[in-house]
Amino acid sequence: MWKQWLIALVLVVVVAAGAGIYVSLEQSSADQGSRQSQASAVNVITPEQRVVRDDVGAVANLRALNAVELTTEVSGRVVEINLEPGTGVVQGAVLLRLDDRQARADLAVIDAQLADARRQYERAQRLRANNSISQSQVDELRTSVDVALAQRQSARVRLENHRIEAPFAGVVGLSDVSIGAYLQAGTTITTLDTNDQMELNFAVPERFIGQVRLGQKVRATSPAFPGETFQGELIELASRINELSRTLSVRALIDNSEGRLRPGQFMSASLTLSEREGLVIPEQALMLRGDQKYVFVAEDGIARRVSVQIGSRMPGMVEILDGLTAEDQVVVTGQDRLSSGDQLRLLESDLAIPVNRFVTSRES
């Protein structure tokens, strides 16, 4: 009898164990399916190698390489104008001429007086050879010749002052002068600028002066030309720091061969202190918590938090100095809901990173 009870007990134990194993397997399968259904959908990218610049930005203004206001040196009536605003002129071109008839007549009188003084001096030299006159008389006539020569030079300058010539090649500005107008001495008639190259003036904060060098690249943008970048290089440094602003004034030379930039124009300047190859990721992938900086990377479908050290920032991008390699898959969307060890479901989308219009303008 006891054998039957023993067999029955063994059967009950076997059935219970089988049921337990079955329930455990079912629960494990359900938990796995639940975890798979809860995997976070994320987008990932791999870090890029690109040129990283350490830049200093500043507000700048343009100035012509050579700029002058042309003014009259004598009074007179305008008889000739060769001013075409906005057009180029060569050095020495006559832009305006005043009535110079009186100046020409004065020069003719001086020429005649000089010729007479020379004749008298030459006659005196012949007489002196015969001891007919004293040496002092000869010297007086020589002085008369010298005075006449100086007067002729002065008359020529007065005559030349009736003409306004271009002191250098450049572009003529606006003018309000008309033929027949009577101008007083010192009247401004127009401006003249050399604009094939422009000076870009701006200031660099004092803390960067140890890195500033002549020849460094400068890039400038203007609201007048959206999306365009004008290239140049640093050519001059001030000798003093401004005590009020704690900045160093600097000057760059910008190419303007197309003549689109104008003197006095507002610009945004960016001075490149150094360039190097660096590893960069989208700025949106970087997470900050206090003084900690980290990203999430995807490894075999699992999220892993990685601390990183960052370098320079660029529009939409940040340089990674330490913590990542070029092969890592960096999470760029949904990382604010992740923890290390979370299951990941990787998505593919070209819209994961918004287009940053500043990137194009800075890199062009």
C-alpha positions as CSV (number, residue, x, y, z in Angstrom):
1,M,0.0,0.0,0.0
2,W,2.8,2.3,0.9
3,K,4.4,1.8,-2.5
4,Q,1.2,3.1,-4.2
5,W,1.3,6.2,-2.0
6,L,5.0,6.7,-2.9
7,I,4.4,6.4,-6.6
8,A,1.5,8.9,-6.4
9,L,3.6,11.4,-4.5
10,V,6.4,11.2,-7.1
11,L,4.0,11.8,-9.9
12,V,2.6,14.8,-8.1
13,V,6.1,16.2,-7.6
14,V,7.0,15.7,-11.2
15,V,3.8,17.4,-12.4
16,A,4.3,20.3,-10.1
17,A,7.9,20.8,-11.2
18,G,6.9,20.7,-14.9
19,A,4.1,23.2,-14.3
20,G,6.6,25.5,-12.5
21,I,9.1,25.3,-15.3
22,Y,6.4,26.0,-17.9
23,V,5.2,29.1,-16.0
24,S,8.7,30.4,-15.6
25,L,9.5,30.0,-19.3
26,E,6.2,31.8,-20.2
27,Q,7.0,34.6,-17.8
28,S,10.5,35.0,-19.1
29,S,9.3,35.1,-22.7
30,A,6.7,37.7,-21.7
31,D,9.3,39.8,-19.9
32,Q,11.6,39.7,-22.9
33,G,8.8,40.7,-25.3
34,S,7.8,43.5,-22.9
35,R,11.4,44.8,-22.9
36,Q,11.6,44.6,-26.7
37,S,8.4,46.5,-27.0
38,Q,9.8,49.2,-24.6
39,A,13.1,49.7,-26.5
40,S,13.7,53.5,-27.1
41,A,13.7,54.6,-30.7
42,V,16.7,56.8,-31.4
43,N,18.8,58.3,-34.2
44,V,22.6,57.9,-34.2
45,I,25.5,59.4,-36.0
46,T,29.2,58.7,-36.1
47,P,31.6,61.6,-35.2
48,E,33.2,63.5,-38.1
49,Q,36.7,64.6,-38.7
50,R,36.8,68.2,-39.9
51,V,38.8,71.4,-39.6
52,V,38.2,73.1,-36.2
53,R,38.9,76.8,-35.8
54,D,39.5,78.7,-32.7
55,D,37.8,82.0,-33.6
56,V,37.2,85.4,-32.0
57,G,34.2,87.3,-33.2
58,A,33.9,91.1,-33.3
59,V,31.9,93.9,-34.7
60,A,33.9,95.6,-37.5
61,N,33.7,98.5,-40.0
62,L,35.2,98.9,-43.4
63,R,37.5,101.7,-44.5
64,A,39.0,102.4,-47.9
65,L,42.7,101.6,-48.2
66,N,43.1,105.2,-49.5
67,A,40.4,107.8,-48.9
68,V,40.4,111.6,-49.3
69,E,38.1,114.5,-49.7
70,L,39.2,116.6,-52.6
71,T,39.0,120.4,-51.9
72,T,39.9,123.5,-53.8
73,E,43.1,125.4,-52.8
74,V,42.1,128.7,-54.5
75,S,38.9,130.5,-55.2
76,G,37.5,130.6,-58.7
77,R,34.8,129.8,-61.2
78,V,34.4,126.2,-62.5
79,V,35.1,125.9,-66.2
80,E,35.7,122.1,-66.5
81,I,34.3,119.1,-64.7
82,N,35.3,115.5,-65.3
83,L,33.4,113.9,-62.4
84,E,31.4,110.7,-63.0
85,P,30.3,109.5,-59.5
86,G,30.9,105.8,-59.0
87,T,33.5,105.5,-61.8
88,G,37.2,104.8,-61.5
89,V,39.9,107.3,-62.4
90,V,43.6,107.0,-62.8
91,Q,46.2,108.8,-60.8
92,G,46.8,112.3,-62.1
93,A,43.5,112.6,-64.0
94,V,42.1,116.2,-64.0
95,L,38.7,116.1,-62.2
96,L,37.9,119.8,-62.1
97,R,39.4,123.0,-63.4
98,L,38.8,126.6,-62.3
99,D,39.2,129.7,-64.4
100,D,43.0,130.1,-64.6
101,R,43.4,133.0,-67.1
102,Q,44.6,135.4,-64.4
103,A,47.1,132.8,-63.1
104,R,48.4,132.2,-66.6
105,A,48.8,136.0,-67.2
106,D,50.7,136.3,-63.9
107,L,53.0,133.5,-65.0
108,A,53.7,135.2,-68.3
109,V,54.6,138.4,-66.5
110,I,57.1,136.5,-64.3
111,D,58.6,134.7,-67.3
112,A,59.2,138.1,-69.0
113,Q,60.8,139.5,-65.8
114,L,63.0,136.5,-65.5
115,A,64.2,136.8,-69.1
116,D,65.0,140.4,-68.6
117,A,66.9,139.7,-65.4
118,R,68.9,137.0,-67.1
119,R,69.9,139.4,-69.9
120,Q,71.0,142.1,-67.5
121,Y,73.0,139.5,-65.5
122,E,74.8,138.2,-68.6
123,R,75.6,141.7,-69.8
124,A,77.0,142.5,-66.4
125,Q,79.2,139.4,-66.5
126,R,80.8,140.6,-69.8
127,L,81.3,144.1,-68.3
128,R,82.8,142.7,-65.2
129,A,85.4,140.8,-67.4
130,N,86.6,144.3,-68.5
131,N,86.4,145.7,-65.0
132,S,83.7,148.1,-66.2
133,I,81.4,147.4,-63.2
134,S,82.0,146.2,-59.7
135,Q,81.4,142.7,-58.4
136,S,78.7,143.9,-56.1
137,Q,76.6,145.0,-59.1
138,V,77.0,141.6,-60.7
139,D,75.9,140.0,-57.5
140,E,72.8,142.2,-57.2
141,L,71.8,141.2,-60.8
142,R,72.4,137.5,-59.9
143,T,70.1,137.9,-56.9
144,S,67.5,139.4,-59.2
145,V,67.6,136.3,-61.4
146,D,67.2,134.0,-58.4
147,V,64.2,136.0,-57.1
148,A,62.6,135.8,-60.6
149,L,63.1,132.1,-60.7
150,A,61.4,131.7,-57.3
151,Q,58.5,134.0,-58.4
152,R,58.1,131.9,-61.5
153,Q,57.9,128.7,-59.4
154,S,55.3,130.3,-57.2
155,A,53.2,131.4,-60.2
156,R,53.3,127.9,-61.6
157,V,52.0,126.5,-58.3
158,R,49.2,129.1,-58.2
159,L,48.3,128.0,-61.8
160,E,48.4,124.3,-60.9
161,N,46.1,125.0,-57.9
162,H,43.3,125.8,-60.3
163,R,43.2,122.1,-61.3
164,I,42.0,119.3,-59.0
165,E,43.8,116.1,-59.9
166,A,43.4,112.5,-58.6
167,P,46.2,111.9,-56.1
168,F,45.8,108.2,-56.6
169,A,43.7,105.7,-58.6
170,G,40.3,105.2,-57.1
171,V,36.5,105.6,-57.4
172,V,35.0,109.1,-57.4
173,G,32.1,109.9,-55.0
174,L,29.1,112.2,-55.3
175,S,29.5,115.9,-56.2
176,D,27.2,118.9,-56.0
177,V,29.4,121.2,-58.1
178,S,28.2,122.5,-61.5
179,I,29.9,124.3,-64.4
180,G,30.0,128.1,-63.8
181,A,29.7,127.8,-60.0
182,Y,32.1,130.1,-58.0
183,L,34.0,128.1,-55.4
184,Q,35.8,129.5,-52.4
185,A,39.1,128.0,-51.3
186,G,38.6,124.9,-49.1
187,T,35.4,123.9,-50.8
188,T,34.9,120.1,-50.9
189,I,34.1,118.9,-54.4
190,T,34.0,115.1,-54.1
191,T,35.5,112.1,-52.4
192,L,38.0,109.6,-53.8
193,D,38.4,106.0,-52.5
194,T,40.6,103.1,-53.4
195,N,38.2,100.1,-53.0
196,D,39.8,97.1,-54.7
197,Q,41.0,96.2,-51.2
198,M,39.4,97.4,-48.0
199,E,40.6,97.8,-44.4
200,L,38.5,96.0,-41.8
201,N,38.9,97.6,-38.4
202,F,37.8,95.8,-35.2
203,A,39.0,95.0,-31.6
204,V,40.1,91.8,-30.0
205,P,39.6,91.2,-26.2
206,E,42.8,91.6,-24.2
207,R,42.8,87.9,-23.1
208,F,43.5,86.8,-26.7
209,I,46.4,89.1,-27.5
210,G,48.9,86.3,-26.8
211,Q,47.5,84.3,-29.7
212,V,47.1,87.2,-32.2
213,R,49.6,87.2,-35.0
214,L,50.0,89.1,-38.3
215,G,48.9,87.1,-41.3
216,Q,46.1,85.2,-39.5
217,K,42.9,84.6,-41.5
218,V,39.9,86.9,-41.1
219,R,36.4,86.1,-42.4
220,A,33.8,88.8,-42.5
221,T,30.0,88.8,-43.2
222,S,27.5,91.5,-43.9
223,P,23.7,91.7,-43.6
224,A,23.8,93.3,-47.1
225,F,25.1,90.0,-48.5
226,P,23.4,87.1,-46.6
227,G,25.2,83.8,-46.8
228,E,28.4,85.3,-48.2
229,T,31.8,85.4,-46.5
230,F,34.6,87.8,-47.4
231,Q,38.2,86.5,-46.9
232,G,41.2,88.5,-45.6
233,E,44.2,88.5,-43.3
234,L,45.4,90.5,-40.4
235,I,47.9,93.2,-41.4
236,E,48.3,95.6,-38.5
237,L,48.1,95.6,-34.7
238,A,47.8,98.6,-32.4
239,S,50.6,99.3,-30.0
240,R,48.4,99.9,-27.0
241,I,45.4,98.3,-25.2
242,N,42.4,100.4,-24.8
243,E,42.1,101.0,-21.1
244,L,38.3,101.5,-21.1
245,S,37.3,98.5,-23.2
246,R,40.4,96.3,-22.5
247,T,40.7,95.5,-26.2
248,L,43.4,95.6,-28.8
249,S,42.5,97.4,-32.1
250,V,43.5,95.4,-35.1
251,R,43.2,95.9,-38.9
252,A,42.7,93.3,-41.6
253,L,42.9,93.6,-45.4
254,I,39.8,92.3,-47.2
255,D,39.7,91.6,-51.0
256,N,37.0,93.7,-52.8
257,S,38.0,93.2,-56.4
258,E,34.3,93.1,-57.4
259,G,33.7,96.5,-55.7
260,R,30.6,95.4,-53.8
261,L,31.8,96.5,-50.3
262,R,31.7,100.2,-49.4
263,P,33.7,102.3,-47.0
264,G,31.9,102.7,-43.7
265,Q,30.0,99.5,-44.0
266,F,29.1,97.4,-40.9
267,M,30.6,93.9,-40.9
268,S,30.8,90.9,-38.5
269,A,34.4,89.8,-38.3
270,S,35.8,86.4,-37.2
271,L,39.5,86.2,-36.5
272,T,40.9,82.6,-36.7
273,L,43.5,82.1,-34.0
274,S,44.3,78.5,-34.9
275,E,43.2,75.6,-37.1
276,R,43.4,71.9,-36.6
277,E,41.7,68.6,-37.5
278,G,39.3,67.5,-34.8
279,L,36.4,65.1,-34.0
280,V,33.1,66.9,-33.9
281,I,29.5,65.8,-33.2
282,P,26.2,67.7,-33.4
283,E,25.7,70.0,-30.4
284,Q,22.3,68.5,-29.7
285,A,23.9,65.1,-28.8
286,L,25.8,66.7,-25.9
287,M,24.1,66.4,-22.4
288,L,25.0,68.6,-19.5
289,R,24.4,68.0,-15.8
290,G,26.2,70.4,-13.5
291,D,29.8,70.4,-14.6
292,Q,29.5,66.9,-16.2
293,K,29.4,66.6,-20.0
294,Y,28.4,63.3,-21.5
295,V,26.7,61.6,-24.5
296,F,25.0,58.3,-25.1
297,V,26.5,55.8,-27.5
298,A,24.7,52.7,-28.9
299,E,26.6,49.4,-28.4
300,D,24.8,46.2,-29.7
301,G,21.4,47.8,-29.2
302,I,22.2,49.0,-25.6
303,A,22.7,52.6,-24.5
304,R,25.9,53.4,-22.7
305,R,26.6,56.8,-21.1
306,V,30.1,58.2,-21.9
307,S,31.7,61.2,-20.3
308,V,33.4,63.5,-22.8
309,Q,35.8,66.5,-22.8
310,I,34.8,69.2,-25.3
311,G,36.8,71.8,-27.1
312,S,35.7,74.5,-29.5
313,R,32.1,75.1,-30.3
314,M,30.9,75.9,-33.8
315,P,27.3,76.7,-35.0
316,G,25.5,73.4,-34.5
317,M,28.6,71.4,-33.8
318,V,31.0,70.8,-30.8
319,E,34.6,69.5,-30.8
320,I,35.2,66.3,-28.7
321,L,38.7,66.2,-27.3
322,D,38.4,63.0,-25.3
323,G,35.9,60.2,-24.8
324,L,34.8,59.2,-28.3
325,T,36.3,57.6,-31.4
326,A,35.3,58.0,-35.0
327,E,33.6,54.6,-34.9
328,D,31.2,55.3,-32.0
329,Q,27.5,55.5,-32.7
330,V,26.4,58.7,-30.9
331,V,22.7,59.1,-30.0
332,V,21.4,62.4,-31.3
333,T,17.6,62.1,-30.6
334,G,15.7,60.9,-27.5
335,Q,18.8,60.8,-25.3
336,D,17.2,62.9,-22.6
337,R,15.0,59.8,-21.7
338,L,17.9,57.3,-21.7
339,S,19.8,55.6,-19.0
340,S,22.8,53.3,-19.3
341,G,21.7,49.8,-20.2
342,D,18.4,50.8,-21.9
343,Q,17.4,48.8,-25.0
344,L,17.6,50.9,-28.2
345,R,15.9,50.7,-31.5
346,L,17.9,52.5,-34.2
347,L,16.0,54.7,-36.7
348,E,17.3,56.0,-40.0
349,S,16.3,59.6,-40.9
350,D,18.1,62.5,-42.7
351,L,16.0,64.9,-40.6
352,A,17.3,63.9,-37.2
353,I,19.7,66.9,-37.2
354,P,18.0,70.2,-38.2
355,V,19.8,72.2,-40.9
356,N,21.7,75.1,-39.4
357,R,22.0,78.1,-41.7
358,F,24.9,79.5,-39.8
359,V,27.1,76.4,-40.5
360,T,26.9,77.1,-44.3
361,S,27.8,80.8,-43.9
362,R,30.7,80.2,-41.5
363,E,32.2,77.4,-43.6
364,S,31.9,79.1,-47.0
